[in-house]
Amino acid sequence: MQKKITLRVLPSEAENDDALKSYIAASEGIASTRVSGYHILKRSIDARSRQIWINFTLRAFIDEPYLYRAKHELQLKDVSRAEKKIIIVGAGPAGLFAALHLIENGIQPVLLERGKDVRARRRDLALLNKEGIVNPESNYCFGEGGAGTYSDGKLYTRSNKRGDINRILNVFVQFGAEENILYDAHPHIGTNKLPQIITAMRHAITDSGGIFLFEKKVIDFITDRDIITGVKTSDNNIFKGDAVIVATGHSARDIFHLLHDKQIKIEAKSFALGVRIEHPQPLIDKIQYHQLTSHRAIYLPPASYSLVEQVNEHGVFSFCMCPGGIIAPAATNPGELVVNGWSPSKRNNPFANSGMVVNVEEKDIPAFRKYGTLAMMYFQQSIEQKAYNAGGGKFAAPAQRMVDFSEKKSSSSLPDCSYLPGVHASLLNEVLPTFIYQALGKGFKKFGEKMRGYYTNEAIVVATESRTSSPVRIPRDNISLTHPQIKNLYPCGEGAGYAGGIVSAAMDGENVARAIEAALLKI
Ligand SMILES: Cc1cc2nc3c(=O)[nH]c(=O)nc-3n(C[C@H](O)[C@H](O)[C@H](O)COP(=O)(O)OP(=O)(O)OC[C@H]3O[C@@H](n4cnc5c(N)ncnc54)[C@H](O)[C@@H]3O)c2cc1C
């Protein structure tokens, strides 16, 4: 018999197979020898009270042999001679998952990526971190796997209506991620493990006859009246296909300019902008696990948090929290400062960082109205430029202690910070627009009431977290997913405004592939 069982166990018992079997047996009133094994269906931490519990939902095998968890693997076809060929611009999660889905359905993808493969890209990241030099084609946002590769690899999303999250997680497992991402409430892969997974996906695509080309920056769309037939790359090559998927991410400003200049419809989109906060991880552990000291019990993972408040009619919220993480320079252009965060799979760095951002709508930035549909993008860029100048160059980031920030006081010294290009004490109210600065300052105090100890000068505020989502939307029809004006053009992923993270971008890639399959193969 197989039975679904829910359990609550102490953290020290959560990794102990025999203890879990005993709990299953006790909950059923049977001898533990009758339990041959179990699958974990869900695992989460309940840290609401001083006694911390690990909650499990399990499928137990009772009085019958244990069966290994069934593997759901993609069935990739040989598409090397496929009749239909789709151009995919951008090899981030959206582009990669679109490519894999097309291959499953016998269509050849041609992936064109402006950046480099994960290995070559690593060298450019080192140059950025150590020397403060950014390569505009190869950085934390551009290159194989897109912004997802050197990201944190947190795989949770609230977009569960947009597609099959489990299918996406299973694909990650097929290409090398650990099985625990299938059942953890907050699945996480880690920056150290993502590059191999992305490379394995590329190999699967090319082994099946898909085409995957690096350093192919798309600079033009080729159209025949209102139909897109292909693209042109910066090395003057033309690639033709039955359709074009544009999955270029939120940082491809040149693509937004191209669409704008060619009068292909785009829209300004609200997004969020703010700062990254970093606390010592032991402080966050102490607060979240209700400890008297900052020494975390060995069975517990580094603690995280999620905070949200409404301040001065603006939403202020934590974004992409990275326990045991690093603040990364995520700029794509010289002279513009952008920070983001990542953590390794073990989350074993001494700091806890999180984006802390404020919703920005068109009405908040009247001075940029003159830029029309690119208004939000120009606003974003202007703050990034201010931050770069305030940091003093070479991607040193302007920073301030948290209480000093809220009280508009300059910090005479700064605490240690994980951000490798370095931090420079600055008055961040001179960098951020007033409505953002004020909302953050009040927000920090309110967060300190929710999490006692959070509002402290031990925390550092680093500017600027500006690439939370796309400042532009490329419209598309709800059903066919094509651009309303240009046939066979498929806006996709975060850059087009249809995703906000790795999993949602991957699901959007699959949705777009499905729409193309329906149109081309009539399935
Ligand atoms: C440091 C960091 C940490 C993050 N952490 C997380 C996290 O933990 N969890 C999470 O869910 N999300 C995280 N994100 C966000 C996540 O990475 C993105 O939401 C996701 O990658 C978006 O996928 P995408 O495929 O739509 O676009 P992208 O991943 O942005 O991919 C777009 C690709 O298009 C390419 N491209 C752009 N222009 C052109 C052109 N003209 N020609 C050819 N190619 C082009 C780019 O080089 C890039 O590879 C993080 C991002 C960063 C930067």
Ligand as a Chemical Component Dictionary entry (heavy atoms), coordinates in Angstrom:
data_LIG
# 
_chem_comp.id                   LIG 
_chem_comp.type                 NON-POLYMER 
_chem_comp.pdbx_formal_charge   0 
_chem_comp.three_letter_code    LIG 
# 
loop_
_chem_comp_atom.comp_id 
_chem_comp_atom.atom_id 
_chem_comp_atom.alt_atom_id 
_chem_comp_atom.type_symbol 
_chem_comp_atom.charge 
_chem_comp_atom.model_Cartn_x 
_chem_comp_atom.model_Cartn_y 
_chem_comp_atom.model_Cartn_z 
_chem_comp_atom.pdbx_ordinal 
LIG C1  C1  C 0 22.779 37.961 -10.200 1  
LIG C2  C2  C 0 21.375 37.512 -10.518 2  
LIG C3  C3  C 0 20.713 36.674 -9.615  3  
LIG C4  C4  C 0 19.435 36.206 -9.899  4  
LIG N1  N1  N 0 18.864 35.294 -9.054  5  
LIG C5  C5  C 0 17.684 34.723 -9.395  6  
LIG C6  C6  C 0 17.142 33.679 -8.614  7  
LIG O1  O1  O 0 17.712 33.241 -7.628  8  
LIG N2  N2  N 0 15.952 33.128 -8.997  9  
LIG C7  C7  C 0 15.268 33.590 -10.101 10 
LIG O2  O2  O 0 14.189 33.056 -10.407 11 
LIG N3  N3  N 0 15.765 34.581 -10.861 12 
LIG C8  C8  C 0 16.959 35.141 -10.543 13 
LIG N4  N4  N 0 17.483 36.129 -11.333 14 
LIG C9  C9  C 0 16.675 36.592 -12.478 15 
LIG C10 C10 C 0 16.689 35.552 -13.599 16 
LIG O3  O3  O 0 18.005 35.233 -13.902 17 
LIG C11 C11 C 0 15.932 36.077 -14.804 18 
LIG O4  O4  O 0 14.601 36.351 -14.390 19 
LIG C12 C12 C 0 15.880 35.073 -15.938 20 
LIG O5  O5  O 0 17.162 34.685 -16.311 21 
LIG C13 C13 C 0 15.147 35.658 -17.154 22 
LIG O6  O6  O 0 15.203 34.740 -18.207 23 
LIG P1  P1  P 0 15.088 35.171 -19.733 24 
LIG O7  O7  O 0 15.444 33.972 -20.516 25 
LIG O8  O8  O 0 13.778 35.800 -19.972 26 
LIG O9  O9  O 0 16.179 36.306 -19.963 27 
LIG P2  P2  P 0 17.803 36.336 -19.676 28 
LIG O10 O10 O 0 18.099 35.288 -18.704 29 
LIG O11 O11 O 0 18.032 37.721 -19.346 30 
LIG O12 O12 O 0 18.397 35.907 -21.050 31 
LIG C14 C14 C 0 18.413 36.742 -22.172 32 
LIG C15 C15 C 0 19.571 36.328 -23.065 33 
LIG O13 O13 O 0 19.451 37.042 -24.292 34 
LIG C16 C16 C 0 20.747 37.418 -24.720 35 
LIG N5  N5  N 0 20.617 38.580 -25.608 36 
LIG C17 C17 C 0 20.252 39.828 -25.279 37 
LIG N6  N6  N 0 20.232 40.619 -26.363 38 
LIG C18 C18 C 0 20.615 39.861 -27.405 39 
LIG C19 C19 C 0 20.825 40.123 -28.790 40 
LIG N7  N7  N 0 20.610 41.333 -29.310 41 
LIG N8  N8  N 0 21.254 39.110 -29.579 42 
LIG C20 C20 C 0 21.489 37.857 -29.059 43 
LIG N9  N9  N 0 21.313 37.577 -27.753 44 
LIG C21 C21 C 0 20.872 38.553 -26.934 45 
LIG C22 C22 C 0 21.479 37.735 -23.441 46 
LIG O14 O14 O 0 22.868 37.652 -23.612 47 
LIG C23 C23 C 0 20.940 36.673 -22.501 48 
LIG O15 O15 O 0 21.742 35.526 -22.499 49 
LIG C24 C24 C 0 18.772 36.624 -11.084 50 
LIG C25 C25 C 0 19.418 37.488 -11.981 51 
LIG C26 C26 C 0 20.701 37.930 -11.707 52 
LIG C27 C27 C 0 21.397 38.842 -12.680 53 
# 
loop_
_chem_comp_bond.comp_id 
_chem_comp_bond.atom_id_1 
_chem_comp_bond.atom_id_2 
_chem_comp_bond.value_order 
_chem_comp_bond.pdbx_ordinal 
LIG C1  C2  SING 1  
LIG C2  C3  SING 2  
LIG C2  C26 DOUB 3  
LIG C3  C4  DOUB 4  
LIG C4  N1  SING 5  
LIG C4  C24 SING 6  
LIG N1  C5  DOUB 7  
LIG C5  C6  SING 8  
LIG C5  C8  SING 9  
LIG C6  O1  DOUB 10 
LIG C6  N2  SING 11 
LIG N2  C7  SING 12 
LIG C7  O2  DOUB 13 
LIG C7  N3  SING 14 
LIG N3  C8  DOUB 15 
LIG C8  N4  SING 16 
LIG N4  C9  SING 17 
LIG N4  C24 SING 18 
LIG C9  C10 SING 19 
LIG C10 O3  SING 20 
LIG C10 C11 SING 21 
LIG C11 O4  SING 22 
LIG C11 C12 SING 23 
LIG C12 O5  SING 24 
LIG C12 C13 SING 25 
LIG C13 O6  SING 26 
LIG O6  P1  SING 27 
LIG P1  O7  DOUB 28 
LIG P1  O8  SING 29 
LIG P1  O9  SING 30 
LIG O9  P2  SING 31 
LIG P2  O10 DOUB 32 
LIG P2  O11 SING 33 
LIG P2  O12 SING 34 
LIG O12 C14 SING 35 
LIG C14 C15 SING 36 
LIG C15 O13 SING 37 
LIG C15 C23 SING 38 
LIG O13 C16 SING 39 
LIG C16 N5  SING 40 
LIG C16 C22 SING 41 
LIG N5  C17 SING 42 
LIG N5  C21 SING 43 
LIG C17 N6  DOUB 44 
LIG N6  C18 SING 45 
LIG C18 C19 SING 46 
LIG C18 C21 DOUB 47 
LIG C19 N7  SING 48 
LIG C19 N8  DOUB 49 
LIG N8  C20 SING 50 
LIG C20 N9  DOUB 51 
LIG N9  C21 SING 52 
LIG C22 O14 SING 53 
LIG C22 C23 SING 54 
LIG C23 O15 SING 55 
LIG C24 C25 DOUB 56 
LIG C25 C26 SING 57 
LIG C26 C27 SING 58 
# 
